[in-house]
Amino acid sequence: MKKKFSLIFAVAGLLFMAPGCTDLEEQVLDETLKANLSPDEAANGLLAPVYALLPNLFQHTTYFALNEITTDEAILPYRGGTDWGDNGIYLALHQHNTTATDPNVNSTWGTLSQSISRSITAINGLKNSTSATAALYAAEARGMRAYYNMIMLDMFGVAFLKDDPNAASVIIRGEEALKYIESELLAIEPVVQPKSVVGPGRLNQVAVWGLLARLNLNAAVYRNIYAPTFEFRAEDMDKVIQYTDKIIASGQAKLSPDYFSIFGNQNHSNQELIFAVDQRADLNGHNRLAYFSISGDQFPLAAFPAANGTDGPGITSDFYQSWVQAYGAVDPKRDPRFYQENMSVYSNAADTCVKDSDYKINRGILRGQQFGALRVNGAFLRCPDGRLKVGKLSYVTRNRADLPVSFGELVDFTTAGSNYNTGYRVAKYEFGSESNTGRNKGDADIVILRLADIYMMRAEAKLRKSNDAAGALADVNLVRASRTATTPPPALTAMNLDLLFRERGFEFYWEMLRRSDMIRFGKYEGKWTEKSNADVKKRIFPIPQTAIDGASNVPGYLKQNDGY
């Protein structure tokens, strides 16, 4: 069954129910209200809003920005001195100098708060439903409330305990929050349906096991976020192994032979996905993760000459060099996760005329001179036979035809390092096939949890519990060997925590896992391009000042995180 429920209920609720605490009232989702709704329609209308804001949460300026641009993977300079300046918020994110007024922090907090509120509304509304789906939907809503609280805990150090829509939330932290989220997931685990029944776009049993594994893997961090070193308890690692074993044994997910198909426009049916933001065409998804990094003069769709990139973040040279160090004299594009060439024109400059149906930009980490559809005065150039003319790109859209779209390794916050063509770029998610603007109509589901992470989490738990390097190595090599659509990367011969951290970077770059990985592996206070801040208080983000101000009539209710 698809996740696309009829959005027919006007849902209202407050996360902080004390009068005047904060402005979190829900908006009407759909004004096509019907009288005499059937019980099933009413149940659908209650559950749909629980999932509805996931695309907003996983946008480039919300969850992505906070979990990637703060790390050694992504950097977003003030491009050309004219683009992505945004009052310095992306420079501050990367340098760990974010403040409580940052709009990306505000938006992420607000989306999570609203989603928790919608979950509570659904849980309570379904109590009296006579629909046959009521128990299942209530379990999903309860599980999603736990998931949103898990993200709150990870990013802001707090979770919200609340069942009665008319009562105030209780703010919990640390061990208490950890136990609460775990108990909620365990409570719904027997009720939610298998992934084989509902697919990856709804909370399913395998996804619950995966979230429990992720929660326990990070338990040491959540118990004491500012600890100089983390205590990874054997019982936590046992749980990680228990839940990852269950997922693998269930057979409900399979590793994908083609790495980039995991992030392709048809990935809803890719068996590696366990839990994802459902973005199939009729669900009005966004294309922001595909457009964010590539150049404004890269136009990936022959049908839409207005659909381009935006010259957003590049990868740091620090992250790129981790690939170079791993492969030595061999170009890292040898690894099928690094790069996928889709057209010979990129290596054979004589191929300048391409059928529209054959035109497809490359994927992965993009380096050097870029080739693509040539555009003049808003229209693509055509060869005499009508085919698309493809050639070397330059920054025509920036009025810099003299500047080639040739991505260099070095990128920083200097004037030269902030130019439009600085930094290698990432085109991991496939550009939406119907995205007429480049920003909208994304087709690819956004990955929240996939099977490769299950194996990697199990490997990490084995290392942290008993230094089982052989067991961890087997899990990591199994993932590497699975990418058989092209020549898979060679098997590793040794494994330790540093190598596993590097391998997670190769496997999961641009998937919004880097910040939590860096914190857990003790890397987040390190130095990399344009970042030297070693303050452990920056492991979590500030609570937005607007939220604190909104709760000001309840003294001490919402306290700012340390260090802000």
C-alpha positions in Angstrom: 0.0 0.0 0.0 1.3 3.4 -0.9 2.0 6.1 1.7 -0.1 8.5 -0.1 -3.1 8.9 2.2 -5.9 11.4 1.4 -5.0 14.6 3.1 -8.6 15.3 4.2 -8.3 16.3 7.8 -7.6 19.7 9.2 -5.2 18.7 11.9 -4.6 21.0 14.9 -2.2 20.6 17.8 0.5 22.2 19.9 3.7 20.6 21.0 3.9 22.9 24.0 0.4 23.2 25.2 0.8 25.8 27.8 -1.1 28.9 26.4 1.1 31.2 24.4 4.2 28.9 24.7 5.0 28.8 21.1 3.4 29.2 17.7 3.2 25.6 16.5 -0.4 25.4 15.4 -1.0 23.2 12.4 -2.2 24.5 9.0 -5.1 23.0 7.1 -3.6 20.3 4.9 -6.4 20.1 2.3 -9.5 22.2 2.1 -11.4 19.6 0.1 -13.1 18.4 3.2 -15.9 15.9 2.8 -18.9 15.3 5.0 -19.6 11.8 6.1 -16.1 10.5 5.8 -15.8 6.7 6.0 -13.8 5.3 9.0 -11.0 4.3 6.6 -10.9 7.8 5.0 -10.8 9.4 8.4 -8.0 7.1 9.5 -6.0 7.9 6.4 -6.5 11.6 7.0 -5.1 11.3 10.4 -2.0 9.3 9.5 -1.0 11.2 6.3 0.1 14.4 8.1 2.5 12.3 10.2 4.6 11.6 7.2 3.8 14.7 5.2 6.7 16.9 6.4 9.5 14.4 5.8 10.4 15.9 2.4 10.7 19.3 4.2 12.9 17.8 6.9 15.2 16.3 4.3 15.8 19.4 2.3 19.1 20.8 1.4 18.8 23.7 3.9 17.5 21.7 6.8 18.6 18.2 7.8 21.2 18.1 5.0 22.8 21.4 5.9 23.0 20.7 9.6 24.4 17.2 9.2 26.8 17.6 6.2 28.0 21.2 6.0 29.1 21.0 9.6 31.5 18.2 8.7 34.6 17.5 6.7 32.4 16.2 3.8 30.7 19.4 2.6 31.6 23.1 2.5 29.5 26.0 1.1 31.5 29.2 0.5 30.1 32.6 -0.5 30.1 31.7 -4.2 31.6 34.4 -6.4 30.8 36.9 -3.6 27.1 36.9 -4.8 25.6 33.5 -4.1 24.9 31.5 -1.0 26.1 34.3 1.3 22.9 34.2 3.4 24.4 36.4 6.1 27.2 34.0 6.7 25.1 31.1 8.0 26.7 28.4 5.9 30.2 29.7 6.8 29.2 29.5 10.5 27.7 26.1 10.1 30.9 24.7 8.7 33.1 26.5 11.4 30.8 25.3 14.2 29.8 28.9 15.0 26.1 28.6 14.5 23.8 30.7 16.6 20.3 30.3 17.9 18.9 32.6 15.2 20.1 30.5 12.3 17.1 30.0 9.9 18.2 26.5 9.0 18.2 25.5 12.7 14.8 27.2 13.1 13.3 25.4 10.1 14.6 22.0 11.2 13.4 22.4 14.8 10.0 23.7 13.6 9.6 20.8 11.2 10.4 18.2 13.9 8.2 19.9 16.4 5.3 20.1 14.0 5.8 16.4 13.0 5.8 15.3 16.7 2.6 17.3 17.1 0.9 15.7 14.1 1.9 12.3 15.4 0.3 13.0 18.8 -2.9 14.2 17.1 -3.0 11.0 15.0 -2.4 8.7 18.0 -5.3 10.3 19.9 -7.6 10.6 16.9 -7.2 6.9 16.1 -8.2 5.7 19.6 -11.9 5.9 18.7 -11.6 4.9 15.1 -13.6 1.9 13.9 -11.4 1.5 10.8 -9.7 -1.9 10.5 -6.4 0.0 10.0 -6.7 2.0 13.2 -4.4 -0.1 15.3 -1.7 -0.3 12.6 -1.9 3.4 11.9 -1.7 4.3 15.6 1.4 2.1 15.9 3.0 3.9 12.9 2.2 7.3 14.3 3.6 6.3 17.7 6.8 4.9 15.9 7.1 8.1 13.9 6.8 10.2 17.1 9.7 8.1 18.4 11.7 8.7 15.2 11.2 12.4 15.3 12.2 12.5 18.9 15.3 10.5 18.1 16.3 13.1 15.6 15.5 15.8 18.2 17.8 14.0 20.7 20.6 13.6 18.2 20.5 17.2 17.0 19.3 19.3 19.9 19.9 17.0 22.9 16.2 16.9 23.9 13.1 14.8 23.4 9.5 15.5 24.2 7.3 13.1 26.2 3.7 13.8 25.6 0.5 11.7 25.1 -2.3 14.1 26.0 -2.8 16.8 23.3 -4.1 19.1 26.0 -1.1 18.7 28.3 2.3 20.3 28.2 5.2 18.2 26.9 7.8 17.0 29.4 11.3 17.7 28.2 13.7 14.8 28.7 17.4 14.3 28.0 20.2 11.8 28.2 19.4 8.3 29.6 15.8 9.1 30.2 15.2 10.2 26.5 17.2 7.2 25.3 15.0 4.7 27.3 11.8 6.5 26.3 12.5 6.3 22.5 13.7 2.7 22.8 10.5 1.7 24.7 8.3 3.4 22.1 9.9 1.6 19.3 9.8 -1.7 21.1 6.1 -1.2 21.8 5.1 -0.9 18.2 7.6 -3.4 16.7 5.1 -6.3 16.8 2.3 -4.2 15.3 3.8 -2.5 12.3 3.8 -4.4 9.0 6.8 -6.0 7.2 8.6 -4.0 4.7 7.6 -6.6 2.1 4.0 -5.4 2.6 4.2 -1.6 2.9 7.5 -0.8 1.2 10.2 1.6 2.4 8.0 4.7 2.4 6.2 3.8 5.6 7.5 2.8 9.0 7.8 -1.0 8.8 9.1 -3.7 11.1 12.5 -3.9 9.5 12.8 -0.1 9.7 12.0 -0.3 13.5 14.8 -2.9 14.0 17.2 -0.6 12.0 16.2 2.5 14.1 16.7 0.4 17.3 20.2 -0.6 16.1 21.1 3.0 15.2 19.7 4.2 18.6 21.8 1.7 20.6 24.9 2.4 18.5 24.7 6.0 19.4 23.5 5.4 23.0 26.9 6.3 24.5 26.7 9.7 22.7 23.1 10.3 23.8 23.8 9.5 27.5 26.6 12.1 27.8 26.8 14.2 24.7 29.8 16.3 26.0 31.9 13.4 27.2 35.6 13.5 26.4 35.4 9.9 25.5 32.3 7.7 25.0 31.5 4.5 26.9 30.2 2.0 24.4 28.6 -0.6 26.7 28.6 -4.2 25.8 24.8 -4.5 26.3 24.3 -1.7 23.8 26.5 -3.3 21.2 24.7 -6.6 21.8 21.4 -4.9 20.9 23.0 -3.5 17.7 24.1 -7.0 16.7 20.7 -8.5 17.7 18.7 -6.1 15.6 21.0 -6.1 12.6 21.1 -9.9 12.7 17.3 -9.9 12.6 17.2 -7.6 9.5 19.8 -9.6 7.6 18.1 -12.9 8.5 14.7 -11.6 7.5 15.7 -11.4 3.8 13.4 -8.3 3.4 16.3 -6.2 2.1 19.1 -7.0 -0.4 22.3 -5.1 -1.3 22.0 -3.5 -4.7 24.5 -4.6 -7.3 24.4 -1.0 -8.8 25.4 1.5 -6.2 24.0 4.6 -7.9 20.6 2.9 -8.5 20.1 3.2 -4.8 19.7 6.9 -5.4 18.1 6.8 -8.8 14.7 7.9 -9.9 13.2 4.4 -9.7 14.8 3.6 -6.3 11.4 3.1 -4.5 11.6 -0.5 -5.6 15.3 -0.9 -4.9 15.6 -3.7 -2.4 18.4 -2.1 -0.4 16.1 0.7 0.9 14.7 -0.1 4.3 13.2 3.3 5.2 13.0 6.3 3.0 11.2 9.6 2.2 8.7 8.5 -0.4 9.1 10.8 -3.4 7.4 9.0 -6.2 6.1 11.3 -8.9 2.5 11.7 -7.6 3.8 12.7 -4.1 5.2 16.1 -5.1 8.7 15.5 -3.9 11.6 17.9 -4.2 14.8 17.7 -6.2 17.0 19.7 -3.9 19.6 17.0 -3.1 20.2 16.5 -6.8 20.4 20.2 -7.7 22.2 21.6 -4.7 25.9 20.8 -5.5 26.1 20.9 -9.3 26.7 24.0 -11.4 24.2 26.5 -12.4 25.4 25.8 -16.0 24.7 22.1 -15.8 21.3 21.3 -17.3 20.7 17.6 -16.8 17.4 17.3 -18.7 17.0 17.7 -22.5 13.3 18.5 -22.1 13.8 21.4 -19.6 16.2 24.2 -20.4 15.4 25.9 -17.2 16.3 23.0 -14.9 19.8 23.4 -13.6 22.0 23.3 -10.5 22.9 26.0 -8.1 26.7 25.8 -7.4 26.1 25.0 -3.7 28.4 22.9 -1.6 31.5 21.0 -2.8 33.4 18.4 -0.9 36.4 19.5 1.1 39.9 18.5 -0.1 40.3 16.7 3.2 37.5 14.3 2.3 38.7 13.9 -1.2 42.2 13.1 0.0 40.8 10.2 2.1 39.9 8.6 -1.2 43.3 9.3 -2.6 45.1 7.9 0.4 42.9 4.7 0.2 43.7 4.1 -3.5 47.3 5.4 -3.7 48.4 5.6 -7.4 45.0 4.3 -8.6 42.4 6.9 -9.5 39.6 6.6 -6.9 37.0 6.5 -9.7 38.0 2.9 -9.8 35.6 2.5 -6.9 32.0 2.3 -8.2 30.8 4.4 -5.4 33.0 7.3 -6.4 31.8 7.9 -9.9 29.5 6.7 -12.7 30.1 7.8 -16.2 26.9 7.9 -18.2 28.0 9.3 -21.6 31.1 8.8 -23.6 31.1 12.5 -24.5 32.7 13.2 -21.2 35.8 11.3 -22.1 35.5 11.7 -25.9 35.2 15.3 -26.9 34.3 14.4 -30.5 30.9 13.1 -29.4 29.1 16.5 -29.6 25.6 15.5 -30.8 23.4 13.4 -28.5 19.9 12.1 -28.8 17.6 13.6 -26.2 16.8 10.2 -24.9 20.5 9.4 -24.4 21.4 12.5 -22.6 22.3 11.9 -19.0 24.8 13.6 -16.8 27.4 11.7 -14.8 26.9 10.8 -11.1 29.0 10.7 -8.0 32.0 13.0 -7.3 32.5 15.3 -10.3 36.0 16.6 -11.0 37.5 18.8 -13.7 36.0 20.1 -16.9 32.3 19.4 -17.2 30.5 18.7 -20.5 26.8 19.1 -21.1 24.0 20.6 -23.1 25.0 24.0 -24.4 22.4 26.8 -23.8 22.1 30.2 -25.4 19.4 32.7 -24.6 17.4 30.1 -22.6 17.4 27.4 -25.4 19.6 24.4 -26.0 21.8 24.4 -29.1 21.0 21.7 -31.6 23.1 19.9 -34.2 22.0 20.0 -37.9 20.2 16.7 -37.4 18.2 18.0 -34.4 20.2 16.2 -31.8 21.3 18.0 -28.6 24.6 19.8 -28.9 27.0 18.9 -26.0 30.3 20.6 -25.3 32.5 22.1 -22.6 30.5 24.2 -20.2 31.3 27.7 -18.9 29.6 30.0 -16.5 27.3 31.7 -19.0 24.4 31.9 -16.5 26.7 33.9 -14.1 27.8 36.2 -17.0 31.2 34.6 -16.8 31.6 32.9 -20.1 35.3 33.1 -19.6 35.2 30.9 -16.5 35.0 27.2 -17.4 32.8 24.8 -15.4 35.9 22.9 -14.3 35.7 21.8 -10.8 39.0 22.0 -8.9 39.9 20.2 -5.7 40.6 23.2 -3.5 37.7 25.1 -2.0 37.7 27.5 1.0 36.4 30.8 2.2 39.0 33.0 0.5 38.0 35.0 -2.6 39.8 32.6 -4.9 38.6 29.5 -3.0 34.9 30.7 -3.2 34.7 31.1 -6.9 31.9 29.3 -8.7 34.1 26.4 -10.0 35.9 25.6 -6.8 35.5 22.3 -5.1 34.7 18.9 -6.5 30.9 18.4 -6.6 28.5 15.6 -5.8 25.7 14.3 -8.0 24.7 11.3 -6.0 20.9 11.5 -6.3 19.6 11.3 -9.8 18.1 14.5 -11.2 14.3 14.2 -11.2 13.1 13.3 -14.7 10.2 15.7 -14.6 11.9 18.5 -12.7 11.2 21.5 -15.0 12.9 23.9 -12.6 15.6 21.7 -11.1 14.2 22.4 -7.6 10.9 20.5 -7.8 9.4 17.1 -8.8 12.1 14.9 -7.6 11.5 11.2 -8.3 14.2 9.5 -6.1 13.2 8.5 -2.6 15.5 10.0 0.0 17.3 7.3 1.9 16.8 7.2 5.7 18.1 3.7 6.3 19.5 1.1 3.9 20.9 -2.4 4.2 24.5 -1.4 3.8 24.2 0.6 7.0 22.9 -2.4 8.8 26.1 -4.4 7.9 28.3 -1.4 8.8 26.5 -0.9 12.1 27.0 -4.6 12.9 30.7 -4.3 12.0 31.1 -1.4 14.3 29.3 -3.1 17.2 31.6 -6.1 16.7 34.7 -3.9 16.9 33.5 -1.9 19.9 32.3 -4.8 21.9 35.1 -7.3 21.5 37.5 -6.0 18.9 36.2 -8.7 16.5 38.2 -7.4 13.5 37.6 -10.5 11.5 33.8 -10.3 11.9 33.8 -6.6 11.1 36.0 -7.1 8.1 33.7 -9.8 6.7 30.7 -7.4 7.0 32.4 -4.5 5.3 33.8 -6.7 2.5 30.4 -8.2 1.9 29.1 -4.7 1.2 32.0 -3.8 -1.0 31.7 -7.1 -3.0 28.0 -6.6 -3.6 28.5 -3.7 -6.1 28.8 -6.1 -9.1 27.1 -4.0 -11.8 30.7 -2.8 -12.4 33.9 -4.1 -11.0 33.5 -3.9 -7.3 36.1 -2.3 -5.1 38.8 -4.7 -3.9 38.4 -6.5 -0.6 40.1 -4.9 2.4 42.6 -7.0 4.3 42.4 -5.4 7.7 39.8 -3.6 9.8 39.8 -1.2 12.8 37.7 1.7 13.9 39.7 4.3 11.8 39.3 2.1 8.7 35.6 1.6 9.4 35.1 5.4 9.8 36.8 5.9 6.4 34.7 3.2 4.8 31.5 4.7 6.2 32.6 8.0 4.5 33.0 6.2 1.2 29.7 4.3 1.4 27.5 7.0 2.9 28.8 10.4 1.7 26.1 13.0 1.2 23.5 10.8 3.0 23.4 13.0 6.2 25.1 10.5 8.4 28.5 12.2 8.6 27.9 14.5 11.6 26.7 11.7 13.9 29.5 9.4 12.6 32.2 12.0 13.3 30.8 12.6 16.8 30.6 8.8 17.6 34.2 8.2 16.3 35.6 11.2 18.1 36.4 13.2 15.0 34.0 16.1 15.3 36.4 18.3 17.2 39.2 17.8 14.6 40.5 20.3 12.1 39.7 20.4 8.4 39.4 23.1 5.7 38.2 26.3 7.3 37.3 24.6 10.6 39.3 24.5 13.8 36.7 24.9 16.5 37.2 22.1 19.1 34.3 23.0 21.4 32.5 19.8 22.4 29.4 21.9 23.1 29.0 22.3 19.3 28.1 18.6 19.0 24.5 19.6 19.3 22.8 22.7 17.9 21.3 25.6 19.7 17.6 25.5 20.5 16.1 28.3 18.3 15.7 31.6 20.1 12.1 31.9 18.8 11.2 28.6 20.6 12.8 29.8 23.9 11.0 33.2 23.6 7.7 31.4 22.8 8.0 29.4 26.0 9.0 32.4 28.1 5.8 32.5 30.1 6.7 29.1 31.7 9.9 29.9 33.5 12.7 27.4 33.0 10.6 25.3 30.6 13.0 25.5 27.6 16.6 26.1 28.5 19.2 26.9 25.9 21.9 24.3 25.3 25.3 24.9 26.8 27.7 26.8 24.7 25.1 29.0 23.0 
